[in-house]
Amino acid sequence: MTINPFLVKAVVRTYDQHQDVGRRIARFKKYMDHAGQGDSISISQEAKRHQLVEKIAHEIVDNLIGSDNANPIVHEIRQQLGKEFGYDLAFRYPSDGTGLQILKKTDSGVATITNGEKDVFMRRLWEITLTRVDETML
Protein backbone atom coordinates (compact mmCIF):
# COMPACT_ATOMS: atom_id res chain seq x y z
CA MET A 1 0.00 0.00 0.00
CA THR A 2 1.36 3.39 -0.95
CA ILE A 3 0.48 6.71 0.59
CA ASN A 4 0.29 9.74 -1.61
CA PRO A 5 2.85 12.41 -0.50
CA PHE A 6 0.19 15.08 -1.04
CA LEU A 7 -2.00 13.47 1.64
CA VAL A 8 0.92 13.33 4.09
CA LYS A 9 1.64 17.03 3.48
CA ALA A 10 -2.05 17.85 3.98
CA VAL A 11 -2.13 16.04 7.33
CA VAL A 12 1.06 17.76 8.50
CA ARG A 13 -0.26 21.17 7.34
CA THR A 14 -3.55 20.61 9.24
CA TYR A 15 -1.60 19.57 12.34
CA ASP A 16 0.52 22.76 12.14
CA GLN A 17 -2.62 24.86 11.75
CA HIS A 18 -4.16 23.29 14.86
CA GLN A 19 -0.96 23.94 16.78
CA ASP A 20 -1.03 27.61 15.75
CA VAL A 21 -4.68 27.96 16.75
CA GLY A 22 -3.95 26.32 20.12
CA ARG A 23 -1.11 28.76 20.79
CA ARG A 24 -3.31 31.71 19.83
CA ILE A 25 -6.08 30.52 22.16
CA ALA A 26 -3.59 30.06 25.01
CA ARG A 27 -2.24 33.61 24.50
CA PHE A 28 -5.78 34.98 24.36
CA LYS A 29 -6.76 33.19 27.60
CA LYS A 30 -3.63 34.47 29.31
CA TYR A 31 -4.41 38.00 28.14
CA MET A 32 -8.04 37.73 29.32
CA ASP A 33 -6.96 36.37 32.71
CA HIS A 34 -4.63 39.33 33.25
CA ALA A 35 -7.18 41.83 31.97
CA GLY A 36 -9.98 40.48 34.17
CA GLN A 37 -8.09 40.65 37.44
CA GLY A 38 -9.49 44.08 38.27
CA ASP A 39 -13.06 42.80 37.99
CA SER A 40 -12.91 40.29 40.82
CA ILE A 41 -15.91 39.93 43.08
CA SER A 42 -15.36 39.80 46.80
CA ILE A 43 -17.91 38.59 49.29
CA SER A 44 -17.87 39.01 53.02
CA GLN A 45 -16.57 36.40 55.43
CA GLU A 46 -20.11 35.88 56.69
CA ALA A 47 -21.37 35.15 53.17
CA LYS A 48 -18.51 32.69 52.58
CA ARG A 49 -19.29 30.99 55.87
CA HIS A 50 -22.99 30.81 54.99
CA GLN A 51 -22.14 29.22 51.62
CA LEU A 52 -19.91 26.67 53.34
CA VAL A 53 -22.58 25.85 55.94
CA GLU A 54 -25.15 25.30 53.18
CA LYS A 55 -22.74 23.13 51.21
CA ILE A 56 -22.01 20.90 54.22
CA ALA A 57 -25.70 20.72 55.17
CA HIS A 58 -26.55 19.73 51.60
CA GLU A 59 -23.91 16.97 51.77
CA ILE A 60 -25.36 15.68 55.04
CA VAL A 61 -28.93 15.65 53.75
CA ASP A 62 -28.05 14.12 50.37
CA ASN A 63 -25.50 11.51 51.37
CA LEU A 64 -25.28 10.88 55.10
CA ILE A 65 -28.89 10.80 56.28
CA GLY A 66 -29.67 7.76 54.13
CA SER A 67 -26.52 5.86 55.04
CA ASP A 68 -25.57 3.94 58.16
CA ASN A 69 -22.98 6.52 59.05
CA ALA A 70 -21.64 6.86 62.60
CA ASN A 71 -21.32 10.63 62.26
CA PRO A 72 -22.42 12.22 65.58
CA ILE A 73 -24.07 15.20 63.85
CA VAL A 74 -26.16 12.87 61.67
CA HIS A 75 -27.08 10.83 64.74
CA GLU A 76 -28.21 13.98 66.61
CA ILE A 77 -30.25 15.16 63.62
CA ARG A 78 -31.98 11.78 63.40
CA GLN A 79 -32.75 11.80 67.13
CA GLN A 80 -34.21 15.30 67.00
CA LEU A 81 -36.38 14.41 64.01
CA GLY A 82 -37.63 11.32 65.83
CA LYS A 83 -38.54 13.38 68.88
CA GLU A 84 -40.33 16.05 66.85
CA PHE A 85 -42.30 13.67 64.65
CA GLY A 86 -43.06 11.18 67.40
CA TYR A 87 -41.91 7.97 65.75
CA ASP A 88 -38.67 6.25 64.82
CA LEU A 89 -37.52 6.96 61.30
CA ALA A 90 -35.65 4.89 58.79
CA PHE A 91 -33.98 6.32 55.72
CA ARG A 92 -32.98 4.48 52.59
CA TYR A 93 -32.13 5.02 48.97
CA PRO A 94 -33.98 2.46 46.83
CA SER A 95 -32.09 0.83 43.98
CA ASP A 96 -34.56 2.23 41.42
CA GLY A 97 -33.03 5.72 41.90
CA THR A 98 -36.18 7.48 43.14
CA GLY A 99 -34.24 9.36 45.82
CA LEU A 100 -34.41 9.36 49.58
CA GLN A 101 -37.22 7.27 50.99
CA ILE A 102 -38.37 7.99 54.54
CA LEU A 103 -40.03 5.22 56.50
CA LYS A 104 -41.75 5.53 59.86
CA LYS A 105 -41.65 2.71 62.35
CA THR A 106 -45.00 2.33 64.12
CA ASP A 107 -46.59 -0.37 66.25
CA SER A 108 -48.27 -1.82 63.16
CA GLY A 109 -45.00 -2.00 61.18
CA VAL A 110 -42.98 0.11 58.81
CA ALA A 111 -44.74 2.51 56.44
CA THR A 112 -43.66 5.16 53.97
CA ILE A 113 -44.60 8.69 54.97
CA THR A 114 -47.07 10.47 52.70
CA ASN A 115 -46.14 13.28 50.32
CA GLY A 116 -47.57 15.97 52.61
CA GLU A 117 -45.64 14.58 55.54
CA LYS A 118 -42.52 14.28 53.42
CA ASP A 119 -42.62 17.97 52.44
CA VAL A 120 -42.93 19.04 56.08
CA PHE A 121 -40.31 16.52 57.10
CA MET A 122 -37.78 17.57 54.45
CA ARG A 123 -38.23 21.25 55.32
CA ARG A 124 -37.65 20.49 58.99
CA LEU A 125 -34.70 18.23 58.16
CA TRP A 126 -33.07 21.09 56.23
CA GLU A 127 -33.68 23.58 59.07
CA ILE A 128 -32.27 21.25 61.73
CA THR A 129 -29.26 20.36 59.59
CA LEU A 130 -28.44 24.00 58.85
CA THR A 131 -28.70 24.87 62.54
CA ARG A 132 -26.53 21.93 63.65
CA VAL A 133 -23.84 22.59 61.04
CA ASP A 134 -23.84 26.31 61.85
CA GLU A 135 -23.46 25.56 65.57
CA THR A 136 -20.55 23.19 65.04
CA MET A 137 -18.61 25.35 62.56
CA LEU A 138 -15.80 27.42 64.00
ChimeraX commands (.cxc) that place a marker at each C-alpha (Angstrom):
marker #1 position 0.00,0.00,0.00 radius 0.5
marker #1 position 1.36,3.39,-0.95 radius 0.5
marker #1 position 0.48,6.71,0.59 radius 0.5
marker #1 position 0.29,9.74,-1.61 radius 0.5
marker #1 position 2.85,12.41,-0.50 radius 0.5
marker #1 position 0.19,15.08,-1.04 radius 0.5
marker #1 position -2.00,13.47,1.64 radius 0.5
marker #1 position 0.92,13.33,4.09 radius 0.5
marker #1 position 1.64,17.03,3.48 radius 0.5
marker #1 position -2.05,17.85,3.98 radius 0.5
marker #1 position -2.13,16.04,7.33 radius 0.5
marker #1 position 1.06,17.76,8.50 radius 0.5
marker #1 position -0.26,21.17,7.34 radius 0.5
marker #1 position -3.55,20.61,9.24 radius 0.5
marker #1 position -1.60,19.57,12.34 radius 0.5
marker #1 position 0.52,22.76,12.14 radius 0.5
marker #1 position -2.62,24.86,11.75 radius 0.5
marker #1 position -4.16,23.29,14.86 radius 0.5
marker #1 position -0.96,23.94,16.78 radius 0.5
marker #1 position -1.03,27.61,15.75 radius 0.5
marker #1 position -4.68,27.96,16.75 radius 0.5
marker #1 position -3.95,26.32,20.12 radius 0.5
marker #1 position -1.11,28.76,20.79 radius 0.5
marker #1 position -3.31,31.71,19.83 radius 0.5
marker #1 position -6.08,30.52,22.16 radius 0.5
marker #1 position -3.59,30.06,25.01 radius 0.5
marker #1 position -2.24,33.61,24.50 radius 0.5
marker #1 position -5.78,34.98,24.36 radius 0.5
marker #1 position -6.76,33.19,27.60 radius 0.5
marker #1 position -3.63,34.47,29.31 radius 0.5
marker #1 position -4.41,38.00,28.14 radius 0.5
marker #1 position -8.04,37.73,29.32 radius 0.5
marker #1 position -6.96,36.37,32.71 radius 0.5
marker #1 position -4.63,39.33,33.25 radius 0.5
marker #1 position -7.18,41.83,31.97 radius 0.5
marker #1 position -9.98,40.48,34.17 radius 0.5
marker #1 position -8.09,40.65,37.44 radius 0.5
marker #1 position -9.49,44.08,38.27 radius 0.5
marker #1 position -13.06,42.80,37.99 radius 0.5
marker #1 position -12.91,40.29,40.82 radius 0.5
marker #1 position -15.91,39.93,43.08 radius 0.5
marker #1 position -15.36,39.80,46.80 radius 0.5
marker #1 position -17.91,38.59,49.29 radius 0.5
marker #1 position -17.87,39.01,53.02 radius 0.5
marker #1 position -16.57,36.40,55.43 radius 0.5
marker #1 position -20.11,35.88,56.69 radius 0.5
marker #1 position -21.37,35.15,53.17 radius 0.5
marker #1 position -18.51,32.69,52.58 radius 0.5
marker #1 position -19.29,30.99,55.87 radius 0.5
marker #1 position -22.99,30.81,54.99 radius 0.5
marker #1 position -22.14,29.22,51.62 radius 0.5
marker #1 position -19.91,26.67,53.34 radius 0.5
marker #1 position -22.58,25.85,55.94 radius 0.5
marker #1 position -25.15,25.30,53.18 radius 0.5
marker #1 position -22.74,23.13,51.21 radius 0.5
marker #1 position -22.01,20.90,54.22 radius 0.5
marker #1 position -25.70,20.72,55.17 radius 0.5
marker #1 position -26.55,19.73,51.60 radius 0.5
marker #1 position -23.91,16.97,51.77 radius 0.5
marker #1 position -25.36,15.68,55.04 radius 0.5
marker #1 position -28.93,15.65,53.75 radius 0.5
marker #1 position -28.05,14.12,50.37 radius 0.5
marker #1 position -25.50,11.51,51.37 radius 0.5
marker #1 position -25.28,10.88,55.10 radius 0.5
marker #1 position -28.89,10.80,56.28 radius 0.5
marker #1 position -29.67,7.76,54.13 radius 0.5
marker #1 position -26.52,5.86,55.04 radius 0.5
marker #1 position -25.57,3.94,58.16 radius 0.5
marker #1 position -22.98,6.52,59.05 radius 0.5
marker #1 position -21.64,6.86,62.60 radius 0.5
marker #1 position -21.32,10.63,62.26 radius 0.5
marker #1 position -22.42,12.22,65.58 radius 0.5
marker #1 position -24.07,15.20,63.85 radius 0.5
marker #1 position -26.16,12.87,61.67 radius 0.5
marker #1 position -27.08,10.83,64.74 radius 0.5
marker #1 position -28.21,13.98,66.61 radius 0.5
marker #1 position -30.25,15.16,63.62 radius 0.5
marker #1 position -31.98,11.78,63.40 radius 0.5
marker #1 position -32.75,11.80,67.13 radius 0.5
marker #1 position -34.21,15.30,67.00 radius 0.5
marker #1 position -36.38,14.41,64.01 radius 0.5
marker #1 position -37.63,11.32,65.83 radius 0.5
marker #1 position -38.54,13.38,68.88 radius 0.5
marker #1 position -40.33,16.05,66.85 radius 0.5
marker #1 position -42.30,13.67,64.65 radius 0.5
marker #1 position -43.06,11.18,67.40 radius 0.5
marker #1 position -41.91,7.97,65.75 radius 0.5
marker #1 position -38.67,6.25,64.82 radius 0.5
marker #1 position -37.52,6.96,61.30 radius 0.5
marker #1 position -35.65,4.89,58.79 radius 0.5
marker #1 position -33.98,6.32,55.72 radius 0.5
marker #1 position -32.98,4.48,52.59 radius 0.5
marker #1 position -32.13,5.02,48.97 radius 0.5
marker #1 position -33.98,2.46,46.83 radius 0.5
marker #1 position -32.09,0.83,43.98 radius 0.5
marker #1 position -34.56,2.23,41.42 radius 0.5
marker #1 position -33.03,5.72,41.90 radius 0.5
marker #1 position -36.18,7.48,43.14 radius 0.5
marker #1 position -34.24,9.36,45.82 radius 0.5
marker #1 position -34.41,9.36,49.58 radius 0.5
marker #1 position -37.22,7.27,50.99 radius 0.5
marker #1 position -38.37,7.99,54.54 radius 0.5
marker #1 position -40.03,5.22,56.50 radius 0.5
marker #1 position -41.75,5.53,59.86 radius 0.5
marker #1 position -41.65,2.71,62.35 radius 0.5
marker #1 position -45.00,2.33,64.12 radius 0.5
marker #1 position -46.59,-0.37,66.25 radius 0.5
marker #1 position -48.27,-1.82,63.16 radius 0.5
marker #1 position -45.00,-2.00,61.18 radius 0.5
marker #1 position -42.98,0.11,58.81 radius 0.5
marker #1 position -44.74,2.51,56.44 radius 0.5
marker #1 position -43.66,5.16,53.97 radius 0.5
marker #1 position -44.60,8.69,54.97 radius 0.5
marker #1 position -47.07,10.47,52.70 radius 0.5
marker #1 position -46.14,13.28,50.32 radius 0.5
marker #1 position -47.57,15.97,52.61 radius 0.5
marker #1 position -45.64,14.58,55.54 radius 0.5
marker #1 position -42.52,14.28,53.42 radius 0.5
marker #1 position -42.62,17.97,52.44 radius 0.5
marker #1 position -42.93,19.04,56.08 radius 0.5
marker #1 position -40.31,16.52,57.10 radius 0.5
marker #1 position -37.78,17.57,54.45 radius 0.5
marker #1 position -38.23,21.25,55.32 radius 0.5
marker #1 position -37.65,20.49,58.99 radius 0.5
marker #1 position -34.70,18.23,58.16 radius 0.5
marker #1 position -33.07,21.09,56.23 radius 0.5
marker #1 position -33.68,23.58,59.07 radius 0.5
marker #1 position -32.27,21.25,61.73 radius 0.5
marker #1 position -29.26,20.36,59.59 radius 0.5
marker #1 position -28.44,24.00,58.85 radius 0.5
marker #1 position -28.70,24.87,62.54 radius 0.5
marker #1 position -26.53,21.93,63.65 radius 0.5
marker #1 position -23.84,22.59,61.04 radius 0.5
marker #1 position -23.84,26.31,61.85 radius 0.5
marker #1 position -23.46,25.56,65.57 radius 0.5
marker #1 position -20.55,23.19,65.04 radius 0.5
marker #1 position -18.61,25.35,62.56 radius 0.5
marker #1 position -15.80,27.42,64.00 radius 0.5
marker link #1:1,2 radius 0.2
marker link #1:2,3 radius 0.2
marker link #1:3,4 radius 0.2
marker link #1:4,5 radius 0.2
marker link #1:5,6 radius 0.2
marker link #1:6,7 radius 0.2
marker link #1:7,8 radius 0.2
marker link #1:8,9 radius 0.2
marker link #1:9,10 radius 0.2
marker link #1:10,11 radius 0.2
marker link #1:11,12 radius 0.2
marker link #1:12,13 radius 0.2
marker link #1:13,14 radius 0.2
marker link #1:14,15 radius 0.2
marker link #1:15,16 radius 0.2
marker link #1:16,17 radius 0.2
marker link #1:17,18 radius 0.2
marker link #1:18,19 radius 0.2
marker link #1:19,20 radius 0.2
marker link #1:20,21 radius 0.2
marker link #1:21,22 radius 0.2
marker link #1:22,23 radius 0.2
marker link #1:23,24 radius 0.2
marker link #1:24,25 radius 0.2
marker link #1:25,26 radius 0.2
marker link #1:26,27 radius 0.2
marker link #1:27,28 radius 0.2
marker link #1:28,29 radius 0.2
marker link #1:29,30 radius 0.2
marker link #1:30,31 radius 0.2
marker link #1:31,32 radius 0.2
marker link #1:32,33 radius 0.2
marker link #1:33,34 radius 0.2
marker link #1:34,35 radius 0.2
marker link #1:35,36 radius 0.2
marker link #1:36,37 radius 0.2
marker link #1:37,38 radius 0.2
marker link #1:38,39 radius 0.2
marker link #1:39,40 radius 0.2
marker link #1:40,41 radius 0.2
marker link #1:41,42 radius 0.2
marker link #1:42,43 radius 0.2
marker link #1:43,44 radius 0.2
marker link #1:44,45 radius 0.2
marker link #1:45,46 radius 0.2
marker link #1:46,47 radius 0.2
marker link #1:47,48 radius 0.2
marker link #1:48,49 radius 0.2
marker link #1:49,50 radius 0.2
marker link #1:50,51 radius 0.2
marker link #1:51,52 radius 0.2
marker link #1:52,53 radius 0.2
marker link #1:53,54 radius 0.2
marker link #1:54,55 radius 0.2
marker link #1:55,56 radius 0.2
marker link #1:56,57 radius 0.2
marker link #1:57,58 radius 0.2
marker link #1:58,59 radius 0.2
marker link #1:59,60 radius 0.2
marker link #1:60,61 radius 0.2
marker link #1:61,62 radius 0.2
marker link #1:62,63 radius 0.2
marker link #1:63,64 radius 0.2
marker link #1:64,65 radius 0.2
marker link #1:65,66 radius 0.2
marker link #1:66,67 radius 0.2
marker link #1:67,68 radius 0.2
marker link #1:68,69 radius 0.2
marker link #1:69,70 radius 0.2
marker link #1:70,71 radius 0.2
marker link #1:71,72 radius 0.2
marker link #1:72,73 radius 0.2
marker link #1:73,74 radius 0.2
marker link #1:74,75 radius 0.2
marker link #1:75,76 radius 0.2
marker link #1:76,77 radius 0.2
marker link #1:77,78 radius 0.2
marker link #1:78,79 radius 0.2
marker link #1:79,80 radius 0.2
marker link #1:80,81 radius 0.2
marker link #1:81,82 radius 0.2
marker link #1:82,83 radius 0.2
marker link #1:83,84 radius 0.2
marker link #1:84,85 radius 0.2
marker link #1:85,86 radius 0.2
marker link #1:86,87 radius 0.2
marker link #1:87,88 radius 0.2
marker link #1:88,89 radius 0.2
marker link #1:89,90 radius 0.2
marker link #1:90,91 radius 0.2
marker link #1:91,92 radius 0.2
marker link #1:92,93 radius 0.2
marker link #1:93,94 radius 0.2
marker link #1:94,95 radius 0.2
marker link #1:95,96 radius 0.2
marker link #1:96,97 radius 0.2
marker link #1:97,98 radius 0.2
marker link #1:98,99 radius 0.2
marker link #1:99,100 radius 0.2
marker link #1:100,101 radius 0.2
marker link #1:101,102 radius 0.2
marker link #1:102,103 radius 0.2
marker link #1:103,104 radius 0.2
marker link #1:104,105 radius 0.2
marker link #1:105,106 radius 0.2
marker link #1:106,107 radius 0.2
marker link #1:107,108 radius 0.2
marker link #1:108,109 radius 0.2
marker link #1:109,110 radius 0.2
marker link #1:110,111 radius 0.2
marker link #1:111,112 radius 0.2
marker link #1:112,113 radius 0.2
marker link #1:113,114 radius 0.2
marker link #1:114,115 radius 0.2
marker link #1:115,116 radius 0.2
marker link #1:116,117 radius 0.2
marker link #1:117,118 radius 0.2
marker link #1:118,119 radius 0.2
marker link #1:119,120 radius 0.2
marker link #1:120,121 radius 0.2
marker link #1:121,122 radius 0.2
marker link #1:122,123 radius 0.2
marker link #1:123,124 radius 0.2
marker link #1:124,125 radius 0.2
marker link #1:125,126 radius 0.2
marker link #1:126,127 radius 0.2
marker link #1:127,128 radius 0.2
marker link #1:128,129 radius 0.2
marker link #1:129,130 radius 0.2
marker link #1:130,131 radius 0.2
marker link #1:131,132 radius 0.2
marker link #1:132,133 radius 0.2
marker link #1:133,134 radius 0.2
marker link #1:134,135 radius 0.2
marker link #1:135,136 radius 0.2
marker link #1:136,137 radius 0.2
marker link #1:137,138 radius 0.2
view
